Amino acid sequence: MLPIELKESLKTRIEQSSHPKELVVDVMMAVQEHYGYLSDEALDESAQLLNLPPMELEEIATFYTFIYREPVGRYVIHVCDSVVCWMNGAESIQDYLCRKLEIKPGETTKDGLFTLLPVCCIGYCDRSPAILINKKVYGELTPGKLDSILEKLRKEAE
Ligand code: FES
């Protein structure tokens, strides 16, 4: 169950909106922020708040890369695989991360720290190849830079 304060603040936002449907992603993201991912129960709770059928939310969640329908790690690494990053070596960046973390795209490391997910252009083409980790962008990546980023995050998690 969502904490009462969060539930009430979301309800208020929905009630005050002239187009509550426009808040679907915002509500799902807020609920996901609380639970860590959007489980079936969390999706149902979101649907109840919005007074919409869960299936409608399910359809949106399926298309929206930043809604996680499965549990994710503490750090979610979104690797851009759109054209500019691809031309600048995104493939080798993803391969390097897979080798280093011993996972495939879509998977989470055994220690639960990192999840690796491909993503469409994140708007940092001028800093390609680029990735997002928990909404923070890292660009002009090289294997060396990735090593330092992962090491820093591992230390943070200790
Ligand atoms: S193509 Fe990767 S950030 Fe735009």
Boltz pocket constraint, residues with backbone or C-beta under 6 A from the ligand:
constraints:
  - pocket:
      binder: B
      contacts: [[A, 80], [A, 81], [A, 82], [A, 83], [A, 84], [A, 85], [A, 86], [A, 120], [A, 121], [A, 122], [A, 123], [A, 124], [A, 125], [A, 126], [A, 128], [A, 129], [A, 130]]
      max_distance: 6.0
